[in-house]
């Protein structure tokens, strides 16, 4: 669908995934490598562990579909050739340090001078501007300053980063989305622009609702919960940890244990399985699941529940528990490894795996595309290129043909201005996906009802209802508020009423896109599946998202992010070697999926603009998540090796870790990536005698003695606050960052430089901070941010002004209950 676009890829390994994602949709992506090959080819995971630049598994994972051209862009001849390529291209994506391309005469001003329509997307840890602009940004440092480490791990040990280095892929995927937004806007304006994709901001969005919500309302700073999902309050008001990850016979599983009326049937059913195993469930036999929650439990009762479930899970394997979950729609899933996902029944049924043949390796199974569409396969389809494989094809044909069709007008429109979106999504993924469009100009109508509201409206913490005369109802969840930051209109429609369905059909006739996140079958039963929508609007784009996709044996399985994080291998990448793994974030896939998903809608909108054709998009959150894990899946196939977490250590850097600082629960992330940085580090800490030991003279030796080195480093860090260490080391060119808690994030100078947090008034919650835009900044488009819509807030306006209904008819339908 994007085969009309040519994209030049200057990214380093941290951002390879951006070009890969765009190439999945058909864009011609040309990877520019230095003569001899990209440096990333020579480090990392290799086939049979033999260093070979053509058999580097990370390269193979994230450069599939691309073409390779070798150019030395630092030389006059290479620069000249690259600028000729720019004349033929639509976009350039890069991930160098800010200012590097400007220094070569290849910055945005230089590129736009030869091609006014070019889009340049820059992907960095902290952005192109601001006080952190020149910070060293190794994975652990960006993750620390983005708020993604402080709440992860056990409270008796340092907080944890992920052992699988992938943090910058979040910034990269936002860069891919930003590139597409800029290309869509170019169709209106005829002009390219510079896209600034910031990983720190992307990380903040991942953890925002869990970390910022309690701080925004009550000044609370969330702590580490270990393997727990969250803390809950018992009947005496004390805190209890609701466990998320549980050991079983052959590994771990994740359980989304809810104690409310909606989960009552499942909980009763699970208790019967416990009894079949001979487990005495005691008081749980007569527990009133429909009406009682954690607040009704004593500590002894809560511990009995945990003990009974724990003994049950230890009686069964991951496969047995997965089968049980499928049969009963239990909200649990195995903590999968590569072997598990390669044999997963849902993925097999959806023919997910794509086999690609490599010279000297053979066939490897790749995670397929993140979506299934009516316009054909989306995903990896060609092997990654060999060094300079396409030099002749590309460099011998540098005809500067028009890189894009000039628009009929050059109005300074917002990227998605004129696009009309109906949003029936709830919880996380669909909402975040649609936010990308709504932030950048789409007219979005959110459809809800009081009989079936978005469950996130009930998520704690809830704002105190201290506004006299106003009942907050479903309008006081900080979680809902922080996740719904893009401008929307909201209509309340009770689909049990025929008149409400008729109004919805009128909205479909008006719309360009319908996005929905209902369980499989809900829209179909209403006659509102894709075929039904096409009868109303033949050019409609229908986007559907759910945990496992809308086909296959698990199509109707609940898909909460806390479970899908485990299913997609992500709960196996964070932990200490001697303890159970911990979640990198409770709802990790909820924030990783939307970037892929938003690309699908943007590509469909662009394709419709050029062809007039709508389409159907079936988005699976599991299938999206596994795309991020491709190197580990290839490593298992190539080397028979399952990934093992290793705390905060690195195989390539030392010192590398989270170190205790002065103050209560204060920590700093430090990553010394080479010998030059080590010498700078030694100078900063005053060159103590132990630093002169030959054991620490080289990286190879420091890695060997990393345990004792970590203790010595902490003997220095413990005497200083983390902010001071961060400043001292960064000024010396060494990667370091405060392990930011909620207060640190709020006060972060880089975030505030970008005006990332917006303060807005809410009718029921008062003035709140933490309304934020997408983690990308476009030089030619502002991001619109608004408070979350109230339930049914714009019902009359939508019916009257958009659908042209008389007020008398609106009043009549309200009396009938159509707008409940």
N, C-alpha and C positions, 0 to 999 in steps of 0.2 A: 504493500500500500504506500510505502514511502520510497519507491524505486526512482522517483523523480529527483531525489536529493543526493548530492555528493558531499560527504563530510570528511574533512582531513583530521586525523587523530594524532595529536602530539602528546597524549597522556602518558604519564608514568604508570607503573603497575598498580598504584593505589586507585586509579580511575579508569583502568581498561574497560570496566563493566559498562561505562557510559556509552562508548561507541558500540559495544556488543549489543546493548539493548536496542539502540537505534537500527543496527544492522538486522536484528531479528525481524523488524518490520519491513525490511527490504531496502533500506537506504544503502547506497554504496559508501562504505567506510574504508578509507585508505589510511593504514597505519604508517606513519612516517618514522622510520628507524635510522639511527646513525649507521654509517658503513660498518659492517661487522656484526650488526644486530643490536637490538635494544638491551640495555644493561640488565633488565629484569630476566632476560633469557638465561643468565649465567648464575642465578641464585634461586634457592627455594626447593620446590618439590620436582624430582626428576623421575622419569621412567626407569625402573630397576635401580634407582638411586645412583645412576651414572650421569655425571654432569655433561649434558649435551644441549646446546642452545635450541636445537630443533625438537627436543623432547622434554621441555620444561612444562610441567602440568598446569601451573597457574597461567602460563602463556596460552596453552592450548584451551584452557577453560574460558578465558575472557577475551580471546581474540578470534574465536570462531566467526566465520562469515566475512572477515575482513580481508583486504588486500594489503600487501606489503611493498613499500617503496623505500629504498635507502637514500637518504640525503643528509649531508652535514649542514644543517641550517646555520651553523656558526661561521661557515666560510662564505665568501662573497658569491661564489658560483652556486653553492647550495641554497643560499638565501634567494638569489635571482630565480632559480628553478622553483623554489617553494612559492614565491609570489606569482609565478605563472600558473601554478596549480590553484592558487587562491582565486584567480580570475575565473576558473572553471567550477568553483565550489560554491556551496550554499552556507556551510558552517565550518568552523575550526573549533575543536575542543582541546583543552590543554590543562595540565596540572602542575606546572612549574611553580617555583616560588614567585610571589607577586613582584612584578617589575622585570623579570628575566627576559621576557619577549620584548618588552620596550627597549631594553638594553641592546638587543640584537637588531632593533629597527623593524620588529615584527609584531608590535603591539596593535591594539585595535585601530588607532588612528592610521597606522601604516597600512594595515590590511584593508580598511575601508577606503583608503585613497585609491587602491587599485580595483576594488570591488565594493561599491557603496551598499550592495545588498548582503554583504557577508555578516554572519553572526559569529562572534567569538565568545565561547563559553570557557570561563576560567574556574577551575575546581581546586579549592585550597582548604586547609584546616580552619583558618580564621577569617578569610576574606581579603579583598584587595585594598581595603582601607582600615583605618582605626589603629588603636594602640598596640594590638597584637599582630598587625599586618606582617611584621617580619619575624614573628615567633617561629622557632623550630616546631614542627608539628608531627612528630612521630605518633603512631596510633594511640599509645597509652596516654600521651599528654593531651591530645585533643579529646579523647574519651573522658579524661578526668575533668577538664575544664567545661565539657559539655554536660556534666551532671550525671553521667552514666556509670560511675564507679562507686560513688559514696554509699549508695543504698544496696550494693551487691556484695554478698558474702556473709561471713559469720561475725558476730559482734566481739569475739575474742581473738580475732586475727585482723590483719590489714584488709581493707576493701579489695575487691577483685576486678581486674579487667578480663577481657576474653583472651584465651590463649590462641585462638584463631584470629589472625590479623585481618580485619575486614572493615574496620570503622570507616575508613574513607570511602568505601563503596556507597555509604548513605549519602555523602556529599556528591559522589559521582552520579548516582541515580537522580538526584535532584538537578544536577547539571544536564542530564539527558532530558528531563522534563522541561527545564528552562530553555534548552535549545529548541524544543518543539514549540513552546509558547512563543518564542521570538520568531520562528519561521511562520507560525500562524499569523502573527501580527504583521509580518512583512508583506503578506498577501493584501493587507489593507493599505499599508503606508508606502511600500516600495523601498523601505530602508531596513538595513540590518541594525544590530546593536550589540552591546557588550553584556554578557550574562555573568553575574558573580554568584557562584554556588558555594555555600559555606557549610562545612561539615559540622562545626560547633553548633550552629543553629539547628541543623537537621537532628543532631543528638538531643538537643533540648526538647524538641517536639516529641521525640520518642518517650521521654520520661516526664513530660510536662504535667500531665493530669495527676499522676501519682505523687509527684514531688511538689509541684507548685500549688496544687489545690489546698492541702492542709496549711501551707505557709501563708497563702493569700487570705484565708479566712481566720486562722487562729494563731499564726506565727509559729506553727509546729514544724519541726525539721524531721522528716521521716528518717528512720535508721535502717540498719541491715536486719533482714528477717531470716537469713540462712535459706533453708529449703521451703519456707512458708510462702504463701500467696500474699498474705497481708495480716495485719493485726485486727482483731475483732474485740468488742466489749462484751463481757459476760454479765450475769445478772447482778453482780456486786460492783459493776463498773470497772473491774480490773481488765487488763489486757491479756488476750490469748492469741497465739499465732495459729492461723488456719493453714495447715500444711498444704503445699502444692506438689512437691516431688516426693515420691514414696519408693522405697526399695521393694523389688519383687524378686522372684526366683532367679532371674537371669539378667537383672539390670534395674531400671527405674521406670516408673510411670508417673504421669501428671494427672491429678484429679482436681477438677474445678468444683469443689464442694460448696454448694449453696444451701443455705437453710432458709427457704422461703416457700410460699405456696406453689410457685411455678415449678419448683424442683421436688415437690412432695412425692409425686408418683414414682419418680426415679429413685428417690431415697428409700422409699418403702420396698421397692423391688430389690435394691441392692442389699438391704437387710436380710431378705429371704435367701439370697445367695450366701451371705455370711452364715446363716443358720444351716444351710446344706453342707457347709464345710465343718460343721460341728463347733462353731464359735458361739460362745455365750454372749448374746448382745444385751442382756440385762434390761435396764430401763428402756432401751431403744425399741423393745418389742411393742410398747404402748405409747411411744412418743407421738405427740400430735404434730406431725410434720407440716400440716396445712396452716397451722396458726402460730407455731412456735419457732423462734429463731435463736441465734447465739445469745441474745439478751435474756433468754429464759433459762439458760443453762448455768449450772454451777461449774466450778473448775473441775470437780471430780467427774461430773457428767461429760464435760468436754474431753477430758483425758481418756475416759472410757471409750468414747466414740473414736478417738484417734487410735487407741490401742486395738480395738476390734477391727477397724479397717486395715491397720498395719499388718495384723496377723493374717487377714484374708489375702492381701496382696502377696505376702511372702509364700503363700501356698501355690501361686500360679506364675506362669511365664508371661512375658510380654505378649506373645502371640495369643495365648489363652485369654488374656484380659482385653486385647484388641477385639477378638471375636465376640466376647461378652458385651463390649461397648457397642459394636455394630448391631447385635441382636436386640439390645435394649435401649439404644440411643443414650447410653450413659455418657456423661461429660468427662471422659477420661481418654488418655492416649499414651502410647509408649514413648519413652525417651529414645527415639530411634538413633541408630548409627547408620553408616553407609550400607551395610549388608541388609539391614531392615528395610530401608526405603527402596532398594533395588528389587525386593520381592514383595513390596506392598500391594495388597489386592486392589485397592482403589486406583493406584497409579497404573497397574497392569491393565485394568479394565478400560481405562481412558487412553491406553496406548501412548502413555506419556513419554517414555524413554526414546530418544533419538540416537541411533547408532551412526557414528562417523568413523571412517577408516583413516588411519594415519600411517605414512610410510615408516617402516621399521618398528611399528608398535602393534598395528592391527586395529580392530574395531573397539571403540570405547562408547559406552552408553552415557549420553548427556541428559541432564534435566531438559525436558522439552520446553516449549513456550509457556508463558504465564497465563495464556488465554487460548480458548478455542473460538474461532470466528467463522462466519459464513463466507468470508472472502478468502479462506484458505489458511494453510499452516503458518503459524508465527513462532519463531524460535531458531535455534541453531540448525543450520542446514548444510554448511560447508566447513571443512577443516580449517584450523588456523593456518595462516600462510607461513611459508619458510622465508628466510631472510632475503629480502629484495626480489621475491618471487614474481612480482608484477611490474618490475622496472620497465621492461620493454612495452608492456601493454599501456601503462599510464604515461610514462615520460615521453614516448614518441608521439603522443596525441595530446598536445597542450593547446588545442584550439580554444581561444577564449570566447566560446559561445555564451549566450545569455544564460546565466546560472538559474534564472527563474523568470516566470512570466510576470511582466510588470502589471500592477493593478490598474483598473480603469480610472480609479481616483487615488489620491494620495492623502485621504483624510487621516488625521492623527487619532485613529480609533484605538481603543483598548484591544488586547489580543482576541478576546472572545466576545467583544461587543457584538450584539445581534444574535448570539447563540442563546437558545432557550432550553433550559434544563429542568426536568422534573426529577426531584430527588426523593426516593422512597427508601433510602438507606438508613440504617440504625447502627448503634454502637460505634465501632471504630473505622474499619477499612473503607466502607463506602463513603462515609462522611469525609474522611481525609482525602479520598480520591476526588470527590466533587469539589472540595475546597480549592484545588488548583485552578479549576475553571472559574469558580465564583470569585476568588481573589482577583482574577484578571478579566473581569467584565461580563461574564455570562449572567443572564437573568435567570436566577434559580428559584424555583418554587418547591419548597419542602412540604411533603404530604404526611400528616400524622393524624391521630385521633386520640381522644382521651380514653377510649376503650382499648387502644393498643398504642400507647406512647413509646417513644424510644426508651428502652430500659435504662440507658445511661442517665436519663433524667432522675433516676432513683439512686444513682451511685453516690456513695459518701466520699468526702465529707459534704454535709449540707450546711448551707448558710443559716444562721439563726434567723428566725422570723421576727425581726424586731421593728418592722415598719407597721405602725399602728393602722388597723383597719384593712390590711392587705393579707390575704392568705396565700402563702407562697406555693402551696400545692406541688406541682411538678416543675417549679421554676427556680429551685434553690440549690441544685447540684453544681458544685464547682467543677466537677469532672466534665459535665455536659458543657458548662460555660467555656472552659478552656479548650475543648476540642472543636467547638462550633464558633470559629472566629471569622468566617467569611460571610459577606453580605448574602442574605437569603430573604425570601418571602415565605410565609407559612400559611397553609390552608388546612383546616381540620375537616377530614372527610371520613365518615363512618361507612366503610365498604359493605356493611350489612344492609344498608339502605340502597335500593335500586337507583334512587335519584342521585346519591353521592357517586355511584359508579358512572352514571351518565355525565356528571360534571367532570369526572376524571377523564373520560373519553374525549370530552371537548378540549381538555388540556393537552391530551396526546396529539390531537389534530393541530394544536398551536405549537407544539414543541419540536425541537431538533433531536433531543436526547432524553431517554427515560433511563434512569439508573435506579436499580432496586437491590435490596439485600435481604429479602424475605427468605425463609426456609424454602427448599425445593418444593414446588407444587402449588404454592399459595397463589401466585399470579396465574398459573395455568388453570386452576379451578374457577377463577373469575373470568376466564376468557381473555386474559390480558397477557398471555405469553407473546412471543415475538410474532407468531402468525396472526394473533388477534390484534396486536398493535399495528401491524402492516396493513390490515384491512381499513384501519382508521387513517393511517398516515404511511403511505408506501415508502417514504424516504426516511423513516424513523431509525435512529440508532438506539438499540437496546443494550444496556450494560447490566450484567447480573453478576453479583459477587457473593460467594459463600465459602465456607471453610474448605470443602473438598471438591467443588465443582458440581454442576447440575446433572451429571450423568454418573453411572457407576454404582456399586453396592453401598457406598457411603455418602451418596448425594444428599440424603436428608439427615446426616449426622450433625449434631450441633458443632459449631466451629468457633469456639471462643479462643482468643489469642493466647491465653495462658496454656491451653492444650496444644494448639498448633505450633507454638514455639518448641515444644517437646517433639512433636511429630516431625518437624523439619530439621531435626538434629541440633537445634540451637541450644538446647539445655545440656548438651554434651561438650560444649566448647568453653565452659567457664567453671572453674573449681580448683581445689587443691588435690594433689595426687592421693592423699591419704583420707579424703573425706568425700561424701556424696557431692555430686555436681550441684550448682545453684543456677537459677534462671538469670540470664543477663539483663532481663527486664520482664516484668510479669506479662506484658502484652506485646512482646517484641515484634511478632509478625504483623500485628495491627498497624505498625508504623513502617515496616519494610515493604509490605504489599502495595500500598497506595501509589508508590512511585512508578512501579511497573504498570499498575492498573490505570493510572492517569494517562500514561503514554498511549494505552490502547484507545481511550476515548479521543485524545487529541489526534491520533493518527486517523481514526475513523472520521472525525470532523473535517480534517484536511482532505481526506480521500473523497468525502461527500462533496466538498467544495469543487473538486476537480471533475467529478464523475456524475454527481447527482444521486449516487447510490448510498442508501443506508446499510446497516448491517447489525448482526447479532454478536454479542461478545459475552462469553462464558468465562468468568474469572475465578480461578481457584487459588485461595490464599496459601494452601500447602504447596502447590506447584510453583507459585511465585517464590516462596521462601526458599525452596530447594535450589533455585537458580543462584542464590548467594553462596551456596555451599558447594558449587560445582568442583572446585579444586580438590576438596576432601573426598568427593565421590569418585573422581578420576584416580586419586591416589590409592584408594581402596582397590579399584579394579587393576591398576598398574602394578601395585606393590603388595597387595594383600594387607594393607595397614589401616587400622582404625585410629582415628584421631584421639589423643588423650590430653586432657587439660593439664597444665603444669603451673598452676598458680599465676604469679605475675612475671615469671621468667620468660626470657626470649632466647631463641637459638642463635640470634645474630647480634645481640647487644648486651653489654654489661658495663657498669651497673644498669639494671633495668628492673624497676619495681615501684611499689608503693611504700613510702617510708614515713614512719611516725615523726610528727613535728611537735613543737611546743603548743600547748593548749589541749583542751579536752576533745578527744576524737578528731584530731587534726592531722592531715596527711598530705604528702606531696608525691606526684608522679615524676620520676626521673628516668630518662632514656639517653644513655651515652652510646652513640651509634658508630663511632670509629675512634681511632687512636688520637686524632687531632682534638676531638671533643674531650677525650679523657685528659689530655694535657691541660685543656682549658678548665675542666672540672677541678683538677688537682690545684690549680692556681687559685680558683675561687675559694676553695675550702682551706686555704692557707698552707698547702703542701706539707701536711703532717708526715711524720717519719714513715708510717706504714705505706704511704702511697709510693715510696721509692723502691719498694720490694719488686724484684724481677717478676714475681708472680702476677703482677698487675700491669706489666709493661706493654703487653700486646692484647688485642681482643681475644685471640685464641686462648691465652692463659687466663684472662679475666673470666671468660666463660667457664673454664675448668674450675676456678675457685670462687664461683659466684656466690655460694652460700656464705662463706666467711666475709666476702666483699660486701654483701648486703648488710651484715651486722656492723661493719666498720663505717659504711656510709650513714647508717641510721644513728651511729654515735655522734655524727655531726648534725644531721637534720633535726634531731630531737631538741636541739638547743635554739632553734629558730622557728618563727611562724612560717607557714607554707608560702604565704604571699611574698615574704622576703626572699625565700629560696628561689621561688619562681623568677623573681625579678633579677636576682644576682646571676643565676645560671643562664637565663635567656639573653641577658646583655652580653654574656660571654660566648654565646653561640651554642649553648647546650640545651636540649629539650627538657623542659620542666614545667609543671603546671599544678596549681592547687587542686586537690581532689574536692571539687565543689559540692557543697550541700545546698539546700534550698536558698538559704540566705546569701551565700556566695553567688549563686546564679542571679539572684535579684540585683545584686550590686555589681555584677560583672561589667567592667568598663567597655569591653569589646561589644557585648550584646547591646549595651545602652548606647554606644556610638552608632550602631545600626538602627537605633530606635525599634529594637525587636519587641519590646514589651510596650503595649499600649494600654493606657488607663481609660476605661469607658464606664458610663453609668448604666446600671441594670435596675429595672423597676422594682425588683424584689430582693436583690442582693446588694444594692448600693453601688458605690464606686469600687471597681475591681481592676487590678492589674493583671497582666499575663495574657491579654488578647494579642496574638502575634500573627504575622503574615507567613507565607511560605518561606523556606530558608534559601531563597534565591533573590537577587536584586537585579532587575533589568534596567539598563540605562535609558530605555525608551518607554517604560511602562511602570506606573506606580501600582503598588499592591493595595487593594481596598480591604480594610479591616472593620468589622462591626461586632457589636455584642450579639449573643445568640438570640434567635427569634423566640418569642413566646408561642406556646401551643395555640395554633389557630389565629395568630395575631393579625394576619392580613386576609382573612377569609372573605370579608365583604369587599375589600379592594380588588382582590383577584376576580371574584365573581362579577363585580360591576365593571371594572375598568379593563380587564383583560378578556373576559368572556362576554361582556356586553349584556349581562343579566339585569333586569330591573330590580330595584330594591324590594319591591313587594314580593317578588318570587324568592329572593334571598330570605326574607323574613318567613315566608311560608315553609321553605325547606328547613329552616332552623327549628321551627316548631315541630316538624316531623322527625327531627333527630338526625338529619343528614350531616350536620356539622358537629356532631358530638366528638 
